[in-house]
Amino acid sequence: MRRQCRYVGIATIVNAVAGYGYTFSTMKLTAKVKLLPTEQQRTLLYATLTTVNCGCDWASAIAFEYGVFKQFDLHHLAYTTLKEDFHLSAQLAVRTIAKVAYAYKVGKKDTAYTFHPHGAIAYDDRILTWNTRYKEVSIWCMGGRQKIDFVCDDRTYQLLQSRSGESDLAFVDGNFYLFAACDIDIPAPIDVSDFLGVDLGIVNIATDSDGNQYSGKQVNALRYRHRRLRQKLQAKGTRSARRKLRQRRRKESRFAKDVNHCISKQLCPEGALRAKDTHRGIALEELGGIRDRQTVRKAQRSTFTGWSFNDLRQKVTYKTLLAGIPITFVDPRNTSRTCPSCGCIDKRNRKTQSQFKCVECGYCANADINAARNISCRAVVNLPNAPL
């Protein structure tokens, strides 16, 4: 079994459950910087990646053979060999053992793990020093310490001022990147009595209870085009077709993430400011496990499985928390079938994708806006009486 870390853009890790009533102090944002090595430094970095991952494969085989999966116990078996035979520094040998131990900690132990030869490796402050003033890092490589320049945007540069902990070296599409964990203080959330509901979907990626809609037409059209193009290139099977597939990989994913960033920025801070001015929090649907619960027609499977709602949720969550706005998640069941006027829940209420008409009282509205308003009402009902 092979494990490989994947990094795309700026990832977010929140150190608490994202729900109103919880106290937040800090969150971790991952800053991505691009290294600018010389040809010699590039060769040394490449050799370091391949050597460390080769050492991971060897240590993994030892761990599986002897049934030793804890880092402390594996250290006694593998440390000396990693230093002497693989010529790793003391601390990098420790990080290699930690990578293997973590793989077995989070995964199954019924087979030996193997690691991608270009898989990311972790550096701590003993073997990686940041000089943010001159945009330079001092990093340990197989040929010894190397000072390498890096480049990043202004926002990432500000994030690096609060960097702490480990940084990961990754080889992505022919370039070397460092991913640094940064601790960001979260302001205390304001007191709220109402919520801005946000309905997530495929036709409209997001719709809020104020009536603002963010269409998914462009994303869905691009995904359809990319899917057809992949099918044609895969069927062709020539060397140039395979090269084109490699060039275009992750292009669709990057586009979807960019759209989600744009939408989350419109919801926060613009939506957060609207919420703050009216003393409202933000409410989202809890859609975890929806692909296991829902079935769709065969023609819609690719669109449904490619729906990046979780990525949008993460982006909205951390931007909302940084704005000092509480966020909560509600049960999405029947939000698009419930009449806010009489409370009738009926499948027939949803006439079409965009039309809602209650079969009991005749109330009419846009289906997505109606769902967002129901989400807002549910969040108010679930509002806790006291902080946890």
RAHUDA-V831883 format. One record per residue. N is the residue number from 0. RES is the residue in one letter. PHI is phi in whole degrees, -180 to 180 (* if undefined). Layout:
N_RES_PHI ; N_RES_PHI
This chain:
0_M_* ; 1_R_-114 ; 2_R_-122 ; 3_Q_-147 ; 4_C_-75 ; 5_R_-123 ; 6_Y_-129 ; 7_V_-138 ; 8_G_67 ; 9_I_-98 ; 10_A_-86 ; 11_T_-130 ; 12_I_-131 ; 13_V_-98 ; 14_N_-87 ; 15_A_-165 ; 16_V_-75 ; 17_A_-82 ; 18_G_-157 ; 19_Y_-67 ; 20_G_101 ; 21_Y_-96 ; 22_T_-94 ; 23_F_-108 ; 24_S_-117 ; 25_T_-140 ; 26_M_-136 ; 27_K_-107 ; 28_L_-112 ; 29_T_-100 ; 30_A_-89 ; 31_K_-105 ; 32_V_-125 ; 33_K_-99 ; 34_L_-81 ; 35_L_-122 ; 36_P_-79 ; 37_T_-74 ; 38_E_-61 ; 39_Q_-66 ; 40_Q_-65 ; 41_R_-61 ; 42_T_-63 ; 43_L_-68 ; 44_L_-63 ; 45_Y_-63 ; 46_A_-64 ; 47_T_-65 ; 48_L_-59 ; 49_T_-67 ; 50_T_-67 ; 51_V_-63 ; 52_N_-71 ; 53_C_-65 ; 54_G_-64 ; 55_C_-64 ; 56_D_-61 ; 57_W_-66 ; 58_A_-65 ; 59_S_-66 ; 60_A_-64 ; 61_I_-65 ; 62_A_-61 ; 63_F_-71 ; 64_E_-64 ; 65_Y_-97 ; 66_G_67 ; 67_V_-110 ; 68_F_-118 ; 69_K_-82 ; 70_Q_-62 ; 71_F_-63 ; 72_D_-71 ; 73_L_-68 ; 74_H_-58 ; 75_H_-68 ; 76_L_-85 ; 77_A_-112 ; 78_Y_-59 ; 79_T_-63 ; 80_T_-66 ; 81_L_-63 ; 82_K_-75 ; 83_E_-83 ; 84_D_-86 ; 85_F_-97 ; 86_H_59 ; 87_L_-91 ; 88_S_-69 ; 89_A_-58 ; 90_Q_-72 ; 91_L_-69 ; 92_A_-65 ; 93_V_-65 ; 94_R_-68 ; 95_T_-64 ; 96_I_-63 ; 97_A_-64 ; 98_K_-64 ; 99_V_-67 ; 100_A_-62 ; 101_Y_-67 ; 102_A_-60 ; 103_Y_-77 ; 104_K_-70 ; 105_V_-93 ; 106_G_-119 ; 107_K_-81 ; 108_K_-114 ; 109_D_-91 ; 110_T_-152 ; 111_A_-77 ; 112_Y_-79 ; 113_T_-120 ; 114_F_-119 ; 115_H_-61 ; 116_P_-61 ; 117_H_-113 ; 118_G_-63 ; 119_A_-65 ; 120_I_-128 ; 121_A_-95 ; 122_Y_-121 ; 123_D_-110 ; 124_D_-71 ; 125_R_-76 ; 126_I_-122 ; 127_L_-147 ; 128_T_-120 ; 129_W_-97 ; 130_N_-120 ; 131_T_-70 ; 132_R_-63 ; 133_Y_-103 ; 134_K_50 ; 135_E_-145 ; 136_V_-124 ; 137_S_-109 ; 138_I_-126 ; 139_W_-79 ; 140_C_-126 ; 141_M_-61 ; 142_G_-94 ; 143_G_105 ; 144_R_-65 ; 145_Q_-133 ; 146_K_-97 ; 147_I_-126 ; 148_D_-75 ; 149_F_-135 ; 150_V_-132 ; 151_C_-160 ; 152_D_-83 ; 153_D_-65 ; 154_R_-65 ; 155_T_-65 ; 156_Y_-62 ; 157_Q_-67 ; 158_L_-62 ; 159_L_-65 ; 160_Q_-68 ; 161_S_-111 ; 162_R_-65 ; 163_S_-158 ; 164_G_85 ; 165_E_-82 ; 166_S_-128 ; 167_D_-107 ; 168_L_-95 ; 169_A_-133 ; 170_F_-111 ; 171_V_-125 ; 172_D_52 ; 173_G_84 ; 174_N_-125 ; 175_F_-99 ; 176_Y_-130 ; 177_L_-114 ; 178_F_-114 ; 179_A_-107 ; 180_A_-82 ; 181_C_-125 ; 182_D_-89 ; 183_I_-117 ; 184_D_-73 ; 185_I_-104 ; 186_P_-67 ; 187_A_-64 ; 188_P_-68 ; 189_I_-74 ; 190_D_-79 ; 191_V_-129 ; 192_S_-125 ; 193_D_-149 ; 194_F_-134 ; 195_L_-90 ; 196_G_-79 ; 197_V_-129 ; 198_D_-97 ; 199_L_-103 ; 200_G_-159 ; 201_I_-102 ; 202_V_-65 ; 203_N_-112 ; 204_I_-58 ; 205_A_-148 ; 206_T_-140 ; 207_D_-102 ; 208_S_-73 ; 209_D_-84 ; 210_G_99 ; 211_N_-82 ; 212_Q_-120 ; 213_Y_-123 ; 214_S_-70 ; 215_G_-104 ; 216_K_-61 ; 217_Q_-66 ; 218_V_-65 ; 219_N_-66 ; 220_A_-65 ; 221_L_-67 ; 222_R_-64 ; 223_Y_-63 ; 224_R_-63 ; 225_H_-64 ; 226_R_-64 ; 227_R_-64 ; 228_L_-66 ; 229_R_-61 ; 230_Q_-61 ; 231_K_-66 ; 232_L_-68 ; 233_Q_-67 ; 234_A_-70 ; 235_K_-67 ; 236_G_72 ; 237_T_-81 ; 238_R_-63 ; 239_S_-66 ; 240_A_-67 ; 241_R_-66 ; 242_R_-64 ; 243_K_-66 ; 244_L_-62 ; 245_R_-65 ; 246_Q_-66 ; 247_R_-93 ; 248_R_-63 ; 249_R_67 ; 250_K_-65 ; 251_E_-63 ; 252_S_-64 ; 253_R_-63 ; 254_F_-65 ; 255_A_-63 ; 256_K_-66 ; 257_D_-65 ; 258_V_-63 ; 259_N_-63 ; 260_H_-62 ; 261_C_-63 ; 262_I_-67 ; 263_S_-64 ; 264_K_-70 ; 265_Q_-73 ; 266_L_-73 ; 267_C_-143 ; 268_P_-91 ; 269_E_-57 ; 270_G_-66 ; 271_A_-66 ; 272_L_-66 ; 273_R_-62 ; 274_A_-66 ; 275_K_-68 ; 276_D_-62 ; 277_T_-102 ; 278_H_56 ; 279_R_-120 ; 280_G_-93 ; 281_I_-120 ; 282_A_-117 ; 283_L_-119 ; 284_E_-80 ; 285_E_-90 ; 286_L_-104 ; 287_G_-59 ; 288_G_80 ; 289_I_-66 ; 290_R_-70 ; 291_D_-84 ; 292_R_-87 ; 293_Q_-106 ; 294_T_-122 ; 295_V_-131 ; 296_R_-67 ; 297_K_-57 ; 298_A_-66 ; 299_Q_-104 ; 300_R_-63 ; 301_S_-64 ; 302_T_-68 ; 303_F_-69 ; 304_T_-72 ; 305_G_-88 ; 306_W_-69 ; 307_S_-98 ; 308_F_-67 ; 309_N_-68 ; 310_D_-64 ; 311_L_-64 ; 312_R_-60 ; 313_Q_-63 ; 314_K_-67 ; 315_V_-65 ; 316_T_-62 ; 317_Y_-73 ; 318_K_-69 ; 319_T_-67 ; 320_L_-64 ; 321_L_-66 ; 322_A_-84 ; 323_G_79 ; 324_I_-107 ; 325_P_-68 ; 326_I_-130 ; 327_T_-138 ; 328_F_-125 ; 329_V_-122 ; 330_D_-67 ; 331_P_-84 ; 332_R_-62 ; 333_N_65 ; 334_T_-66 ; 335_S_-91 ; 336_R_-116 ; 337_T_-96 ; 338_C_-86 ; 339_P_-73 ; 340_S_-85 ; 341_C_-113 ; 342_G_83 ; 343_C_-68 ; 344_I_-115 ; 345_D_-153 ; 346_K_-61 ; 347_R_-71 ; 348_N_-63 ; 349_R_-90 ; 350_K_-65 ; 351_T_-136 ; 352_Q_-60 ; 353_S_-108 ; 354_Q_-115 ; 355_F_-119 ; 356_K_-144 ; 357_C_-69 ; 358_V_-77 ; 359_E_-94 ; 360_C_-107 ; 361_G_82 ; 362_Y_-62 ; 363_C_-121 ; 364_A_-169 ; 365_N_-66 ; 366_A_-62 ; 367_D_-71 ; 368_I_-65 ; 369_N_-61 ; 370_A_-64 ; 371_A_-63 ; 372_R_-69 ; 373_N_-66 ; 374_I_-63 ; 375_S_-61 ; 376_C_-65 ; 377_R_-65 ; 378_A_-65 ; 379_V_-65 ; 380_V_-64 ; 381_N_-84 ; 382_L_-60 ; 383_P_-71 ; 384_N_-79 ; 385_A_-149 ; 386_P_-62 ; 387_L_-87
